[in-house]
Amino acid sequence: MPVPLTTVYGCESDDSAHDSLSGWTLEDLPPMPKPERLDQLMQSAGGCAYVLCQIAIFVGGTHGLALTFLPHFFDSTTADRWKLTFLVLIYTEAAIAIFCLFGILFADPGVIKRSKENCFPLPPHVEVLLRQGESLKGQDNFQEDGRSFCMRCLVWRPKPQPSQSLKAFPPRLRFVVSWLPGCKSNKSHHCRTCGRCVQYFDHHCGVFGRCIAGTCFSGNMPYFIVIIFM
């Protein structure tokens, strides 16, 4: 009986005719790529500072308008009514902006996480390279049946499908809106800065230091759309 070979990643396998995939577990795979934390930190710090400065400017300006100018143009009752309206609106907008900022920074944009379903079966040549302890750096992604296997994250990325958000639009408008944020297909992309594969990927935001991805109803795309239009 052949003696199992122990790879550098701890998986026991041999060259016999049995199912060699049965020996692989998630713990046997190489570590996930390390995100570029310094770049993320610097980008997100700049984005947070920009948003907070904008909030301070608009809240301060609204206070100045409400407390300084309104009493000169309206009687006290009307001025108080408009003052309350303006302050409620500006503080509501500020709260929404802060909520969206947290959503962009901490919501899952759609990262394809390692799991048995997402990682296995390994492509044959990937299994051979891992068994031999060779580096996967520089290897091209593996394509099969419309899916792709990321050679950095070691996950299967699903076949691109049209966004579910397109169903809300008439057929004649779907081609046009398919290019809008939140309405693109679920095409996956490996972000070099974040070190992860992300579904419905739109772009890596250099302002907030995060991948912006998802549909109009998932990921961190809804938060990004709202904060941009504010």
C-alpha positions as CSV (number, residue, x, y, z in Angstrom):
1,M,0.0,0.0,0.0
2,P,1.5,3.4,-0.9
3,V,2.7,5.5,1.9
4,P,0.9,8.9,2.2
5,L,2.9,11.9,1.4
6,T,2.7,14.8,3.8
7,T,2.8,18.2,2.1
8,V,4.2,21.4,3.5
9,Y,0.6,22.4,4.2
10,G,-0.1,19.3,6.3
11,C,-2.3,17.4,3.9
12,E,-1.7,13.7,3.6
13,S,-2.1,12.4,0.0
14,D,-0.6,9.7,-2.2
15,D,-0.5,8.9,-5.9
16,S,-2.9,5.9,-5.8
17,A,-6.2,5.8,-7.6
18,H,-8.3,6.8,-4.6
19,D,-9.9,10.2,-4.4
20,S,-7.0,12.5,-3.6
21,L,-9.3,15.4,-2.8
22,S,-10.7,13.7,0.3
23,G,-7.5,14.5,2.2
24,W,-7.7,18.3,1.8
25,T,-9.2,20.5,4.5
26,L,-9.4,24.3,4.8
27,E,-6.6,24.2,7.3
28,D,-4.2,22.6,4.8
29,L,-4.4,25.6,2.4
30,P,-1.8,28.4,2.4
31,P,-2.7,31.5,4.4
32,M,-4.9,34.1,2.8
33,P,-3.1,37.1,1.2
34,K,-2.4,39.9,3.7
35,P,-4.3,43.1,3.1
36,E,-2.2,46.3,2.7
37,R,-3.3,47.6,6.1
38,L,-1.3,50.8,6.0
39,D,-2.8,51.8,2.7
40,Q,-6.3,51.0,4.0
41,L,-5.7,52.9,7.2
42,M,-4.4,56.0,5.5
43,Q,-7.2,56.0,2.9
44,S,-10.0,55.4,5.4
45,A,-8.5,58.1,7.8
46,G,-8.7,60.6,4.9
47,G,-12.2,59.6,4.0
48,C,-13.4,59.9,7.6
49,A,-11.8,63.3,8.0
50,Y,-13.4,64.5,4.8
51,V,-16.9,63.4,5.8
52,L,-16.6,64.7,9.3
53,C,-15.4,68.1,8.0
54,Q,-18.3,68.3,5.6
55,I,-20.7,67.5,8.4
56,A,-19.1,70.2,10.6
57,I,-19.3,72.8,7.9
58,F,-23.0,72.1,7.0
59,V,-24.1,71.8,10.6
60,G,-22.3,74.9,11.6
61,G,-23.6,76.8,8.6
62,T,-27.1,75.8,9.3
63,H,-26.8,76.9,12.9
64,G,-25.4,80.2,11.8
65,L,-28.3,80.6,9.3
66,A,-30.9,79.6,11.9
67,L,-29.6,81.7,14.8
68,T,-28.4,84.8,12.9
69,F,-30.3,85.4,9.7
70,L,-33.8,84.0,10.2
71,P,-34.7,86.4,13.1
72,H,-34.0,89.4,10.8
73,F,-36.5,88.2,8.1
74,F,-39.3,86.6,10.1
75,D,-41.2,87.2,13.2
76,S,-40.2,85.2,16.3
77,T,-42.8,82.5,15.9
78,T,-42.1,81.9,12.2
79,A,-38.3,82.1,12.8
80,D,-38.5,79.5,15.5
81,R,-40.5,77.2,13.3
82,W,-38.0,77.5,10.4
83,K,-35.1,77.2,12.8
84,L,-36.5,73.9,14.2
85,T,-37.1,72.6,10.6
86,F,-33.6,73.4,9.4
87,L,-31.9,72.0,12.5
88,V,-33.9,68.7,12.3
89,L,-33.1,68.3,8.6
90,I,-29.4,69.0,9.0
91,Y,-28.9,66.8,12.0
92,T,-30.9,64.0,10.3
93,E,-28.6,64.3,7.2
94,A,-25.6,64.3,9.5
95,A,-26.8,61.1,11.2
96,I,-27.4,59.4,7.9
97,A,-24.0,60.4,6.6
98,I,-22.3,58.9,9.7
99,F,-24.4,55.8,9.4
100,C,-23.4,55.4,5.8
101,L,-19.8,56.0,6.6
102,F,-19.9,53.1,9.1
103,G,-21.6,51.0,6.6
104,I,-18.9,51.6,4.0
105,L,-16.1,50.9,6.5
106,F,-17.6,47.9,8.3
107,A,-20.2,46.2,6.1
108,D,-19.2,43.1,4.2
109,P,-18.9,44.3,0.5
110,G,-19.3,40.7,-0.7
111,V,-16.1,38.9,0.1
112,I,-16.0,35.3,-1.1
113,K,-14.9,33.6,2.1
114,R,-13.1,30.3,2.2
115,S,-15.4,27.3,2.9
116,K,-15.7,23.7,1.7
117,E,-18.2,24.8,-0.9
118,N,-16.0,27.7,-2.2
119,C,-12.6,26.0,-2.1
120,F,-13.2,22.4,-3.2
121,P,-12.6,20.5,-5.3
122,L,-9.2,22.1,-6.1
123,P,-8.2,22.3,-9.7
124,P,-5.9,19.3,-10.5
125,H,-2.8,21.4,-11.2
126,V,-3.3,23.5,-8.0
127,E,-3.5,20.3,-6.0
128,V,-0.2,19.1,-7.6
129,L,1.5,22.4,-6.8
130,L,0.4,22.4,-3.2
131,R,1.3,18.8,-2.8
132,Q,4.8,19.6,-4.0
133,G,5.1,22.6,-1.8
134,E,5.5,25.0,-4.7
135,S,4.4,28.7,-4.7
136,L,1.2,29.7,-6.5
137,K,2.5,33.2,-7.0
138,G,2.3,34.3,-10.6
139,Q,-0.1,31.5,-11.6
140,D,-3.0,32.4,-13.8
141,N,-6.5,31.9,-12.5
142,F,-8.2,28.7,-13.5
143,Q,-11.3,28.9,-15.7
144,E,-14.0,26.2,-15.8
145,D,-17.6,26.3,-17.0
146,G,-17.8,30.1,-16.6
147,R,-16.4,30.0,-13.1
148,S,-12.9,31.0,-12.2
149,F,-10.6,29.8,-9.4
150,C,-8.5,32.6,-7.8
151,M,-4.9,31.5,-7.3
152,R,-4.4,33.9,-4.5
153,C,-7.5,33.4,-2.3
154,L,-7.9,29.7,-3.5
155,V,-11.7,30.1,-3.9
156,W,-14.0,29.4,-6.7
157,R,-15.7,32.5,-8.0
158,P,-19.2,32.1,-9.3
159,K,-20.2,32.5,-13.0
160,P,-21.2,36.1,-13.7
161,Q,-24.9,36.6,-13.7
162,P,-27.0,39.8,-14.3
163,S,-27.8,41.7,-11.2
164,Q,-31.1,41.0,-9.5
165,S,-31.6,44.8,-9.3
166,L,-32.2,44.8,-13.1
167,K,-35.5,43.0,-12.7
168,A,-37.0,46.2,-11.2
169,F,-36.5,48.0,-14.6
170,P,-38.3,47.6,-17.9
171,P,-36.4,45.3,-20.4
172,R,-35.6,48.2,-22.7
173,L,-33.8,50.1,-19.9
174,R,-31.9,47.2,-18.5
175,F,-28.9,47.5,-20.8
176,V,-28.5,51.2,-19.9
177,V,-28.9,50.8,-16.1
178,S,-26.6,47.7,-16.1
179,W,-23.7,50.1,-16.2
180,L,-24.9,52.0,-13.1
181,P,-23.4,51.3,-9.6
182,G,-25.4,48.6,-7.9
183,C,-26.8,47.2,-11.1
184,K,-23.8,45.5,-12.6
185,S,-23.4,41.7,-12.9
186,N,-22.0,39.7,-10.0
187,K,-18.5,39.6,-11.7
188,S,-15.9,38.9,-9.0
189,H,-12.5,40.5,-8.7
190,H,-9.5,40.1,-6.5
191,C,-8.6,43.4,-4.8
192,R,-4.9,43.7,-4.4
193,T,-5.2,46.3,-1.6
194,C,-7.8,44.3,0.5
195,G,-6.3,40.9,-0.5
196,R,-9.7,39.4,-1.1
197,C,-12.0,38.3,-3.9
198,V,-15.3,40.3,-3.9
199,Q,-18.5,39.6,-5.7
200,Y,-20.4,42.5,-7.5
201,F,-17.1,44.4,-7.5
202,D,-17.3,48.0,-8.6
203,H,-14.0,49.5,-7.5
204,H,-11.6,49.9,-4.6
205,C,-12.2,53.3,-3.1
206,G,-9.1,55.2,-2.4
207,V,-11.0,57.7,-0.3
208,F,-12.5,55.2,2.2
209,G,-9.9,52.4,1.8
210,R,-12.5,49.7,1.1
211,C,-13.8,47.8,-1.8
212,I,-17.1,49.1,-3.0
213,A,-19.3,46.3,-4.2
214,G,-22.8,44.8,-4.0
215,T,-26.2,45.6,-5.5
216,C,-28.6,48.4,-4.6
217,F,-29.7,46.2,-1.7
218,S,-26.6,44.3,-0.6
219,G,-22.9,44.8,0.2
220,N,-21.7,48.3,1.0
221,M,-22.9,49.8,-2.3
222,P,-26.2,51.2,-0.9
223,Y,-24.2,53.2,1.8
224,F,-21.8,54.4,-0.9
225,I,-24.6,55.6,-3.2
226,V,-26.4,57.4,-0.4
227,I,-23.3,59.2,0.9
228,I,-22.2,60.3,-2.6
229,F,-25.6,61.8,-3.4
230,M,-25.7,63.6,-0.1
